[in-house]
Amino acid sequence: MFVGAAMLVWAVLRNNTGTQRFLWKVLIVAAIAMTLAAMLSLAGVPLILSVLKFKIIARERPDLAFKAYAAAAMCLVPIVAWAGVRLSGQWRWWGYAFAPLALSLMVLAHNRAAIAGFLAMAVMAVTLLALGRHKHTKILSASALAVVIGAIAWVRTKELGEPSLKGLFAPE
């Protein structure tokens, strides 16, 4: 059933570039709007979670409610960036702006699995760009290394607390 519906949508959109461009714009705007709404809810703005869940009072903690969306946002990053590149112009920058928003959402929702997936995706992207002899390979490689080191440090301090330096330099 799902495959048949997907094939029907593909058949309609295959030759209709105007509708394709419109749907790419809708994807970018919806992804950014929902991520901003989730981030505002995680930052403590009341009633956003209630509105999104269509309930008068949502008794769920926002960090648990948006954990699944943080993982979905991680998967949306390359799709939204691709849609922005396809649209070009100002839409390209809106597509690129979604990546830091999604990463911020993952951090605010404390979704370590999504952060690990995001890092793996970043390392793979840099590797593929390096294999393709991209002109900014050195900058991208250094940025990816900095992001990986920063993420490992963040997880280390978040999970284990501040690292103790007692007895590290001189025995007690």
Buried (B, 14 or more C-beta within 10 A) or exposed (E): EEEEEEEEEEEEEEEEEEEBBEBBBEBBEEBBEBBBBBBBBBEEEEEBBBEBEEEEEBEEEBBEBBBEBBBBBBEBBBBBBEBBEEBEEEBBEBBBBBBEBBBBBBBBBBBBEBBBBBBEBBBEBBBEBBEEEEEEBEEBBEEBEEBBEEBEEEEEEEEEEEEEEEEEEEEE
